[in-house]
Amino acid sequence: MPIGNVIKSVQNIMRQDTGVDGDAQRISQLGWMIFLKILDDKEKELELRDPKYKSPIPKRLCWRNWASDEEGITGDELLEFINNDLFKTLKELTVDARSDRRTVMVRNIFLDAYNYMKSGTLIRQVINKISTGIDFNKSEDHHIFNDIYEKILKDLQSAGNAGEYYTPRAVTQFMADMVNPKLGEKILDPACGTGGFLVCALENIRKSDVKNIDARKKLQECIMGIEKKPLPHLLAMTNLILHDIELPQISRDNSLARPIRDIGEKDRVDVILTNPPFGGIEEVGIASNFPANFQTKETADLFVLLIVNLLKHEGRCGMVLPDGSLTGEGVKQRIRQHLLENCNLHTIVRLPNSVFQPYAGVATNLLFFEKGTPTKEIWYYEHKLPDDVKSYNKTNPIRINEFDPIKKWWKKRKESELVWKVQVKDIIDGGYNLDIKNPHEPESPKTQTSAELVTMLHDSFHKSEELLDKLKKELGND
């Protein structure tokens, strides 16, 4: 059975289970199962390379020893095994200073994972589909499943708040192409979600820089992420393992929870690619990790400060920000000033409102900057919807080829009806407002204030009364 059909069958089986409620839980359930299957396939490969290799997972809990037998345990026995042996044991794996990274990875994955399914019989059906339908050591299966996994992650867009974890692949790929990370550079996404930016970064590096075993080993240590929530953390770990990062360096943490003064040179990185959460309010106490004049509860603004501090000198960043972070007074203005004084914000790509539909309809921007020299001028590029598209949505998302004109323009910049350049002096004079509209578009009709509307209405009534009086006089003379 084609892999795509395998996954559809699995999702249909899960829909029959009373314990699984909605897409987010189905994806979470599928996530830990696929993680264990991938890990087992990878460990078979490791055992061939190194006969002394020992899995951190107890032998009885390895996928091959309880899941691979289609006639194996099922029903209540399987449910009991998963809930009270598999999950309990993996959540309680001993982790100390001597533990290897693989043990830490497995424990951290299962600390926040759950078995939502209530029917052991349906669980067995799902497990059999995964066991017999996918071999992650088979190159063809591996490649096809990568594409399907991307679709699974995309399904999060329709899974309520879970959609915040997914950035459209066209956006992540374009940003990685423009920032252009290199082998040996430290690459970080401090709010990595399901790992889309990290996957695009490592694929870019593989295409140009990875030619031998030593380069492959070096790449393993280049890619790092931080994710606050358990579901996207699980999915990101699985995503990177699928892309041949054996031990993904993705911390389950809140990037903003560390006092910014504690960031030292050893913590700094060469490249940051990220779409930090926006529109959210951080928990009490997080703002105190930042200097008093920069304290705010707005998550996206705090990430701007964090990223400026995390970049090395000459470090590069591509990040997504909403319009709300480009304007505003007070703390917002001071944060933008800090960015422009410490970094060269050379490019802002303005995206249509619907790029992140259906879970976010706000206008967003792609900011590209380098740390170390202050901004002198900013180029703006307005990305328009294609002529045949009224709005992006789940079935008609933004496509990577739509960015081709921007890529072509990138190295030989000149103004056009979609491109304009603003000097930093004008930005400063405007209160560090970065929300600069396209000057080549005709101005929208001026919006009237409430006072102006009241005055206009009053004048209209006055003129109507004059006309009525005149009409009465004329009728009276007849």
TATA-V701850 format. One record per residue. N is the residue number from 0. RES is the residue in one letter. D_FIRST is the distance of its C-alpha to the first C-alpha in whole Angstrom. Layout:
# TATA-V701850
N|RES|D_FIRST  N|RES|D_FIRST
This chain:
# TATA-V701850
0|M|0  1|P|4  2|I|6  3|G|8  4|N|6  5|V|7  6|I|10  7|K|11  8|S|10  9|V|12  10|Q|15  11|N|15  12|I|16  13|M|18  14|R|20  15|Q|21  16|D|23  17|T|27  18|G|27  19|V|25  20|D|27  21|G|25  22|D|23  23|A|25  24|Q|25  25|R|21  26|I|21  27|S|23  28|Q|22  29|L|18  30|G|20  31|W|22  32|M|19  33|I|17  34|F|21  35|L|21  36|K|18  37|I|19  38|L|22  39|D|21  40|D|19  41|K|22  42|E|25  43|K|23  44|E|24  45|L|27  46|E|28  47|L|28  48|R|30  49|D|33  50|P|33  51|K|35  52|Y|33  53|K|33  54|S|30  55|P|32  56|I|30  57|P|31  58|K|29  59|R|29  60|L|27  61|C|25  62|W|21  63|R|21  64|N|23  65|W|23  66|A|19  67|S|17  68|D|18  69|E|16  70|E|19  71|G|21  72|I|24  73|T|23  74|G|25  75|D|28  76|E|28  77|L|25  78|L|27  79|E|30  80|F|28  81|I|27  82|N|30  83|N|33  84|D|32  85|L|29  86|F|30  87|K|33  88|T|33  89|L|32  90|K|34  91|E|37  92|L|36  93|T|39  94|V|40  95|D|43  96|A|45  97|R|43  98|S|40  99|D|37  100|R|35  101|R|32  102|T|34  103|V|35  104|M|32  105|V|30  106|R|33  107|N|33  108|I|29  109|F|30  110|L|33  111|D|32  112|A|29  113|Y|28  114|N|26  115|Y|26  116|M|24  117|K|26  118|S|24  119|G|23  120|T|21  121|L|19  122|I|19  123|R|18  124|Q|15  125|V|14  126|I|15  127|N|13  128|K|10  129|I|11  130|S|12  131|T|9  132|G|7  133|I|10  134|D|12  135|F|15  136|N|17  137|K|15  138|S|16  139|E|13  140|D|11  141|H|15  142|H|16  143|I|13  144|F|13  145|N|17  146|D|16  147|I|14  148|Y|17  149|E|19  150|K|18  151|I|18  152|L|22  153|K|23  154|D|22  155|L|25  156|Q|27  157|S|27  158|A|27  159|G|31  160|N|33  161|A|30  162|G|30  163|E|32  164|Y|30  165|Y|28  166|T|30  167|P|28  168|R|27  169|A|29  170|V|32  171|T|31  172|Q|31  173|F|34  174|M|36  175|A|35  176|D|35  177|M|39  178|V|40  179|N|38  180|P|38  181|K|39  182|L|38  183|G|41  184|E|41  185|K|40  186|I|38  187|L|38  188|D|36  189|P|38  190|A|36  191|C|33  192|G|31  193|T|27  194|G|28  195|G|28  196|F|31  197|L|31  198|V|27  199|C|29  200|A|32  201|L|30  202|E|28  203|N|32  204|I|33  205|R|31  206|K|31  207|S|35  208|D|36  209|V|34  210|K|34  211|N|35  212|I|34  213|D|37  214|A|36  215|R|32  216|K|34  217|K|37  218|L|34  219|Q|33  220|E|36  221|C|37  222|I|34  223|M|35  224|G|35  225|I|36  226|E|35  227|K|36  228|K|34  229|P|31  230|L|28  231|P|28  232|H|30  233|L|26  234|L|24  235|A|26  236|M|26  237|T|23  238|N|23  239|L|25  240|I|24  241|L|20  242|H|23  243|D|24  244|I|27  245|E|28  246|L|30  247|P|30  248|Q|34  249|I|33  250|S|36  251|R|36  252|D|39  253|N|41  254|S|42  255|L|45  256|A|46  257|R|48  258|P|52  259|I|52  260|R|55  261|D|53  262|I|51  263|G|52  264|E|51  265|K|49  266|D|47  267|R|47  268|V|44  269|D|44  270|V|41  271|I|40  272|L|37  273|T|37  274|N|36  275|P|39  276|P|39  277|F|41  278|G|43  279|G|43  280|I|46  281|E|46  282|E|47  283|V|51  284|G|52  285|I|49  286|A|52  287|S|55  288|N|53  289|F|54  290|P|57  291|A|59  292|N|60  293|F|56  294|Q|55  295|T|53  296|K|50  297|E|48  298|T|45  299|A|44  300|D|48  301|L|48  302|F|45  303|V|47  304|L|50  305|L|47  306|I|46  307|V|49  308|N|50  309|L|47  310|L|47  311|K|49  312|H|52  313|E|50  314|G|47  315|R|44  316|C|43  317|G|40  318|M|40  319|V|39  320|L|42  321|P|43  322|D|46  323|G|48  324|S|48  325|L|50  326|T|53  327|G|55  328|E|58  329|G|59  330|V|57  331|K|54  332|Q|57  333|R|58  334|I|54  335|R|54  336|Q|57  337|H|56  338|L|53  339|L|55  340|E|57  341|N|55  342|C|52  343|N|52  344|L|50  345|H|50  346|T|47  347|I|46  348|V|43  349|R|43  350|L|40  351|P|40  352|N|40  353|S|36  354|V|34  355|F|33  356|Q|33  357|P|32  358|Y|33  359|A|36  360|G|38  361|V|41  362|A|42  363|T|41  364|N|42  365|L|41  366|L|44  367|F|44  368|F|47  369|E|48  370|K|51  371|G|54  372|T|56  373|P|57  374|T|55  375|K|58  376|E|56  377|I|52  378|W|50  379|Y|48  380|Y|46  381|E|45  382|H|41  383|K|41  384|L|38  385|P|37  386|D|39  387|D|36  388|V|35  389|K|37  390|S|35  391|Y|32  392|N|30  393|K|26  394|T|25  395|N|28  396|P|28  397|I|31  398|R|29  399|I|30  400|N|32  401|E|34  402|F|36  403|D|37  404|P|40  405|I|41  406|K|40  407|K|42  408|W|45  409|W|44  410|K|47  411|K|49  412|R|50  413|K|52  414|E|53  415|S|51  416|E|51  417|L|48  418|V|49  419|W|52  420|K|54  421|V|56  422|Q|59  423|V|59  424|K|62  425|D|61  426|I|58  427|I|61  428|D|64  429|G|61  430|G|61  431|Y|58  432|N|56  433|L|52  434|D|51  435|I|53  436|K|52  437|N|52  438|P|55  439|H|54  440|E|53  441|P|56  442|E|57  443|S|56  444|P|59  445|K|61  446|T|60  447|Q|63  448|T|64  449|S|65  450|A|68  451|E|68  452|L|67  453|V|69  454|T|72  455|M|70  456|L|70  457|H|74  458|D|75  459|S|73  460|F|75  461|H|78  462|K|78  463|S|77  464|E|80  465|E|82  466|L|81  467|L|82  468|D|85  469|K|86  470|L|85  471|K|87  472|K|90  473|E|89  474|L|89  475|G|92  476|N|94  477|D|93
